[in-house]
Amino acid sequence: MRKISQFIYVNIAKPILFMFPADGVHEFFLRFGNKLGKRSLARKFFKKIWSYENKILEQNICGMDFKNPIGLSAGFDYDGDLVELLPSLGFGFNSVGTLTHEPYAGNPAPMLARLPKSHSLLVNKGFKNKGVKKVLENLDQGPREAPRGVSIGATNKPYPDFDSMLRDLVDGFRDAENFDNFDFYELNISCPNLLNINNLKERIDSPLGLGQTLGLLEGLNLKRPVFIKMPLEKSSEEIKMLMDVADNFSFIKGLIFSNLAKDRTNKTFDVEEIKKAGAGNFSGKPVEEKSNAMLHYAYKTYHERFVLVGTGGVFTAEDAYKKILLGASLVQLITGMIFMGPEQIGLINKELTVLLKKNSYHNIKEAVGTLA
């Protein structure tokens, strides 16, 4: 059934959807998915035809039970519209946001565009969201079928100084601490689509800035583990310095590799597509090679300290499996789902099971980092 519905999506539905502006299609599916997620019959239907479960994929990480390692990255469900539906599609976890202390309407449209030949999306949302309090107040309060993360960043507005931006970021976490309807945090230090950093010399994704940020967050005594969303286009030495800073804070449990690509000379891009691309940065295959290299480096350097999450360029089970072998305990995607269809989540999990068994693994944990 997954293969049949995917054939319909890829060959019929997607060509029609790709005729319309990406922003509008995205908003439509958020609204439609929100309505479906509130109907138990719809959730049961999608779970039956698309989801896939196997004990070989199950892990307990930071006290959270994951039925499988495939999650939806922050950046797609920025206001938490899909949290009730996503487990039925086969996701083992999902991240809401990135949320900010103050609401933000997003960067000037268009905020999304497709690069089909490059297997990429142009993204320029800049933390579009309704604000931490508003989103979490409206988020489902009931039992969760899968771990739910909340990504938090600084509101995308100009600040008079770096301290003001840090206070705003910390206020977002302080707001979130008043809610119990999620399981972990993501700290987004690396989104390249922000306006709020243009007039500041200091950066959160520098060792000094990260140290200041984590020092302030430490004072909140956060109840849930924090994973840092890492930048893509930094050297190994720069990444090592950021990891060294994070190592000093026990509430930082994991690292996510990595955020969007800025480099438009990436060999993955189709030349004509990249010439026409507007403002923003890129997801999908242009992220994959560098993020995999950083993942590999982080595992070799600090694998006993941090849980690693791999994201960028995951379209197939083989893409996900490579990240796992390089050191990722969990894997996130967005672009692969848009290009391959929501059915792809169950297919990836089913084919991951085949790959693990083929290599005589009894559980996915045994495969993590074996190529490091």
Secondary structure, DSSP 8 states (H G I E B T S, - for coil): -HHHHHHHIIIIIHHHHTTS-HHHHHHHHHHHHHHHHT-HHHHHHHHHHT----GGG-EEETTEEESSSEEE-TTSSTTSTTTTTHHHHT-SEEEEEEE-SS-B--SSS--EEEEGGGTEEEE--SS-BS-HHHHHHHS--S--SS-EEEEE---SS--SSHHHHHHHHHHHHHHHTT--S-SEEEEE---TT-STTTT-S--TTSHHHHHHHHHHHHTT--SS-EEEE--SS--HHHHHHHHHHHHT-TTEEEEEE---B--TT-TTS-HHHHHH--SSEE-SHHHHHHHHHHHHHHHHHHTTT-EEEEESS--SHHHHHHHHHHT-SEEEESHHHHHH-THHHHHHHHHHHHHHHHTT-SSGGGGTTTT-
